[in-house]
Amino acid sequence: MQKLLQRLEHFSQVLLSPLSYLSAAGLLLVAGALLASKPLCQVLPVLQWGPLHLAGQLLYNGMMALINNLSVILCVGVAAVQARAEKQEAALLALMAYLIFLATNHTALEALGLLAEPDSMTGLAGTGQTTILGIQVLDTGVAGGILLGFAAAWLFNRTFERSFKGVITQLYSGLRWSFLCLSGLAAAMGLVFCFLCPPLQRAVGALTGWIAASGNAGIFLYGFLERLLIPTGLHHLIYMPFQFSALGGTLTVGSVTYSGAYTVTMTEYTMGLPLSDSIVWMYTGFTKTFGYLGIAAAFIFTSRQENRARTAAAMVPLAVTASLASITEPIDFLFCFLSPVLWVTHAAITGGFMVLLNLFHVRAFTSNLLGSLVFNLSAGAGRTNYPLLYLLGLAEILTYFVVFSALIRLLDLPTPGRETPPPAAEELPIDPADLRRMIQALGGPENIARLDNCFTRLRLTVRDASLLDMGTLLALPHKGIVLQGQSLQVVCGLNAARLRRALEEQLHTAAPV
């Protein structure tokens, strides 16, 4: 169990590096969403000014380009973090491998006759396929990028130092050999995914019929799976059939029949008709609008006192992004891998509140906070029962806050802000002699299997813990040392990244003393 927890912690730390920029991206995304918001423009006419509106669109679309390509970012970031050395080369090769993976997957889908035809209204959503960097491929969510990133790093670490004899074969030694190996890996994964993913997608899609026929139990499972499957990209196969096909209900007006929860609901709204039960399948926006505010509050409340201001600065923009723009990925990926217990709980709360909305016969819009206010006020309380929507929204915020806070503290979960607080801004001096002594105390360069860092700690994995000279290590400048099996953490504050780079240079240039 301890090894499993250590591996989960390492897995989460690897993802932290490429995801650490999302809090800043979320801040810009909120600013762009507000400046470009149509409902807000109706309230604040100044936002209709052309240059200001354009600035909002530029910010919003720029940040959404990052959100929509998280799989690419995670693939490159994971490979760079996991590489033992030549991290920039590992990142570049991972990017090239990802492009090969995309092209191979597209080519294989085309050759097998499996390419989906985009719908005029929904595009590729609900088909199990998507477009990444302009290439139509199977939709594997961020899971595909993460898997390829780890595989690329594993293969890179075993190939980048390989050398061959001979005039011709020498040309393909080292990094070029890594490129050849990674190209083969990426091509193989692109092909294999064509056979592995469709059966899984069909299995998920088969659930939709049962969900539609199972009343509140089906509604709960609908909300639960829609959240749970986000990292895999399979959540599209849950909600899309309900929102854009007859599974979500039908409405006949004269000789015209409208199908799908979205189409039915918007038609009822524009025609002034009573809002039917079809809107239940639109409640996926409820937790986005309200729940993430409670999640952020729980993370801030349970963070260390020293980290609380920093945690709030990171979490508040992300929570506002979720509520105002329905963009939840920046928060989702901060804890879905770090704390799987919280992620499953999150999915269960989402499903539970969808059932409550149905039981209390709420028929209000829940797309995002501003949008729901505009739509619900214009539709009227009689048609929507929107006062109860916002009361349940407050209840959901409180539920998330209480449940998440209790679980985080009870299970000591490593959520944002609970890491060891960084020391004061002082930087530890980096003496080359100390670095050489540290390398020797670690058992020499050959005993160092992995070297990386988080915000405040140098993280090492050694091949043989018995070779460690703890007396020498403890005598070197640091803020604390944590040893667990073959994993060693050196607490050095905000100096961690600089110390790692200095050690890497020593490992490449200095011989052990």
Residue pairs with C-beta under 8 A, 6 or more apart in sequence:
2 484
2 485
3 485
6 484
6 485
6 487
8 337
8 340
9 414
10 487
11 337
12 337
12 338
12 414
13 452
13 454
13 459
14 78
14 81
14 82
14 150
15 74
15 77
15 78
15 146
15 333
15 337
15 338
16 338
16 454
17 77
17 80
17 81
18 73
18 74
18 76
18 77
18 78
18 81
19 74
19 77
19 330
19 333
19 334
22 66
22 318
22 329
22 330
22 333
22 334
23 313
23 314
23 315
23 317
23 318
23 330
25 63
25 66
25 67
25 330
26 63
26 317
26 318
26 320
26 321
26 327
26 330
27 317
28 59
28 62
28 63
29 59
29 60
29 63
29 64
29 67
29 317
29 321
29 325
29 327
29 330
30 317
30 320
30 321
30 324
30 325
31 56
31 59
32 55
32 56
32 57
32 58
32 59
32 60
32 61
32 62
32 63
33 56
33 60
33 321
33 324
33 325
33 327
34 40
34 47
34 56
34 324
35 47
35 52
35 53
35 55
35 56
35 57
35 59
35 60
36 53
36 56
36 57
36 59
36 60
37 47
37 56
37 324
37 370
39 370
39 371
39 373
39 374
40 47
40 370
41 47
41 48
41 53
42 374
46 52
47 53
47 56
60 325
64 327
66 73
67 327
67 329
67 330
69 132
69 133
70 142
70 145
70 329
70 333
71 132
71 140
71 141
71 142
71 144
71 145
71 146
72 95
72 98
72 132
72 133
72 145
73 145
74 142
74 145
74 146
74 149
75 94
75 95
75 97
75 98
75 145
75 146
75 148
75 149
75 152
76 91
76 94
76 95
76 98
76 149
77 91
77 149
78 94
78 145
78 146
78 149
78 150
78 152
78 153
79 90
79 91
79 93
79 94
79 149
79 150
79 152
79 153
79 156
80 87
80 88
80 90
80 91
80 94
81 87
81 153
81 452
82 90
82 149
82 150
82 153
82 154
82 157
82 450
82 452
83 89
83 90
83 91
83 153
83 156
83 157
84 157
84 449
84 450
84 451
85 160
85 504
85 507
85 508
86 160
86 175
89 160
89 175
89 178
90 152
90 153
90 156
90 160
93 152
93 156
93 175
93 178
93 179
93 182
94 148
94 149
94 152
94 153
94 156
94 182
96 179
96 182
96 183
97 148
97 152
97 182
97 183
97 185
97 186
98 145
98 148
98 186
99 133
100 182
100 183
100 186
100 187
100 190
101 144
101 148
101 186
101 187
101 189
101 190
102 132
102 133
102 135
102 137
102 190
103 135
103 190
104 186
104 187
104 189
104 190
104 191
105 137
105 138
105 190
105 191
105 193
105 194
106 115
106 135
106 136
106 137
107 190
108 190
108 191
108 194
109 115
109 129
109 136
109 137
109 138
109 194
112 194
114 194
114 198
115 129
115 136
116 124
116 127
116 128
116 129
116 136
118 124
118 127
119 125
119 126
119 127
119 244
121 244
122 240
122 244
124 130
124 131
124 136
124 139
125 236
125 240
125 244
126 236
126 237
126 240
126 241
126 244
127 139
128 138
128 139
128 197
128 198
128 201
128 205
128 236
128 237
129 136
129 137
129 138
129 139
130 136
130 137
130 138
130 139
130 233
131 137
137 190
138 144
138 193
138 194
138 197
138 198
139 233
139 234
139 236
140 147
140 193
140 197
140 232
140 233
141 229
141 230
141 231
141 232
141 233
141 234
141 235
142 231
142 233
142 333
143 231
143 232
143 233
144 193
144 233
147 189
148 186
148 189
151 185
151 189
152 182
152 185
152 186
155 178
155 181
155 182
155 185
156 178
156 182
159 177
159 178
159 181
160 174
160 175
160 177
160 178
161 174
162 173
162 174
162 177
162 178
163 170
163 173
163 174
164 170
164 172
164 173
164 177
172 180
200 234
201 234
201 237
204 225
204 229
204 234
204 237
204 238
205 237
205 241
207 221
207 225
207 238
208 237
208 238
208 241
208 242
208 247
209 247
210 218
211 218
211 219
211 221
211 222
211 238
211 242
212 218
212 242
212 247
214 221
216 355
216 358
216 359
219 280
219 351
219 354
219 355
219 358
220 351
220 352
220 354
220 355
221 351
222 238
222 239
222 242
222 281
222 351
222 354
223 283
223 284
223 287
223 347
223 350
223 351
223 352
223 353
223 354
223 355
224 347
224 348
224 350
224 351
225 235
225 238
225 347
226 235
226 238
226 239
226 284
226 350
227 235
227 287
227 346
227 347
227 350
227 351
228 235
228 343
228 344
228 347
229 235
229 238
230 328
230 329
230 332
230 336
231 332
231 333
231 336
231 337
239 281
239 284
241 247
241 248
242 248
242 260
242 261
242 281
243 260
243 261
243 262
243 281
243 282
244 259
244 260
244 261
244 262
244 263
245 259
245 260
246 259
246 260
247 260
248 259
248 260
248 261
248 262
248 264
248 278
248 281
249 259
249 260
249 261
249 264
249 276
249 277
249 278
249 281
250 257
250 258
250 259
250 264
251 257
251 258
251 263
251 264
251 267
251 268
251 273
251 276
251 278
252 258
253 267
253 271
258 264
258 267
260 278
261 278
261 279
261 280
261 281
261 282
262 282
264 276
264 278
265 275
265 276
265 278
265 279
265 282
265 365
267 273
268 274
268 275
268 276
269 275
269 375
269 379
274 383
275 363
275 379
275 383
275 384
276 363
277 358
279 363
279 364
279 365
280 354
280 357
280 358
282 365
282 366
282 367
283 353
283 354
283 357
283 358
283 366
284 350
284 354
284 366
285 326
285 365
285 366
285 367
285 368
285 372
286 350
286 353
286 354
286 357
286 366
286 389
286 392
286 393
286 396
287 349
287 350
287 353
287 396
288 322
288 323
288 326
288 328
288 366
288 368
289 322
289 323
289 326
289 366
289 367
289 368
289 369
289 372
289 393
290 323
290 393
290 394
290 396
290 397
291 346
291 349
291 350
291 353
291 396
291 397
291 400
292 318
292 319
292 322
292 323
292 328
292 331
292 400
293 319
293 322
293 323
293 397
293 400
294 396
294 397
294 398
294 399
294 400
294 401
294 404
295 319
295 331
295 335
295 346
295 400
295 404
296 315
296 316
296 318
296 319
296 331
297 319
297 397
297 400
297 401
298 400
298 401
298 404
298 405
298 408
299 311
299 315
299 335
299 404
299 408
299 415
299 416
299 417
300 308
300 311
300 312
300 315
300 316
300 417
301 401
301 405
302 404
302 405
302 408
302 409
302 415
302 417
302 418
303 311
303 415
303 416
303 417
303 418
304 417
304 418
304 419
304 421
306 421
306 422
307 417
307 418
307 419
307 421
308 417
310 417
311 416
311 417
314 416
315 331
315 416
315 417
318 330
318 331
318 334
319 331
321 327
321 328
321 330
321 331
322 328
322 330
322 331
323 368
323 369
324 368
324 369
324 370
325 368
326 367
326 368
334 416
335 342
335 343
335 415
335 416
336 343
338 413
338 414
338 415
339 408
339 413
339 414
339 415
341 407
341 411
341 413
342 404
342 407
342 408
342 413
342 415
345 403
345 404
345 407
346 400
349 396
349 399
349 400
349 403
353 392
353 395
353 396
353 399
356 392
357 389
357 392
360 385
360 388
360 392
361 385
362 384
362 385
362 386
362 388
362 389
362 392
363 383
363 384
363 385
364 372
364 375
364 376
364 379
364 384
364 385
364 386
364 389
365 371
365 372
365 375
365 376
365 379
365 384
366 372
366 389
367 375
372 386
372 389
376 384
376 386
376 389
377 386
379 386
381 387
407 413
408 415
408 418
419 454
419 455
419 456
420 456
420 457
420 480
420 491
421 456
422 455
422 456
422 493
422 494
423 456
423 479
423 491
423 493
423 494
424 493
425 494
426 493
427 493
427 494
427 495
427 498
428 477
428 478
428 479
428 492
428 493
428 495
428 499
429 477
430 495
430 498
430 499
430 502
431 477
432 502
432 506
432 510
434 476
434 477
435 502
435 503
435 506
435 510
436 506
436 510
436 512
436 513
437 472
437 476
437 513
438 472
438 473
438 476
438 503
439 445
439 448
439 503
439 506
439 507
439 510
439 512
440 469
440 472
440 512
440 513
441 468
441 469
441 470
441 472
441 473
441 476
442 448
442 460
442 462
442 467
442 468
442 469
442 473
442 488
443 462
443 463
443 464
443 467
443 468
443 469
444 467
444 512
445 507
445 512
446 463
447 462
447 463
447 464
447 467
448 460
448 461
448 462
448 463
448 507
449 461
449 462
449 463
449 486
450 459
450 460
450 461
451 458
451 459
451 460
451 500
451 503
451 504
451 507
452 459
452 500
453 459
453 496
453 497
453 499
453 500
454 496
455 494
455 496
456 491
456 492
456 493
456 494
456 496
457 489
457 490
457 491
457 492
457 496
458 489
458 490
458 492
458 496
458 499
458 500
458 503
459 487
459 488
459 489
460 487
460 488
460 489
460 490
461 486
461 487
461 488
462 468
462 486
462 488
463 486
464 486
465 483
465 485
465 486
468 483
468 488
470 481
470 483
473 481
473 490
474 481
478 490
478 491
478 492
479 491
479 492
479 493
480 490
480 491
481 488
481 489
481 490
481 491
482 488
482 489
482 491
483 489
490 499
492 499
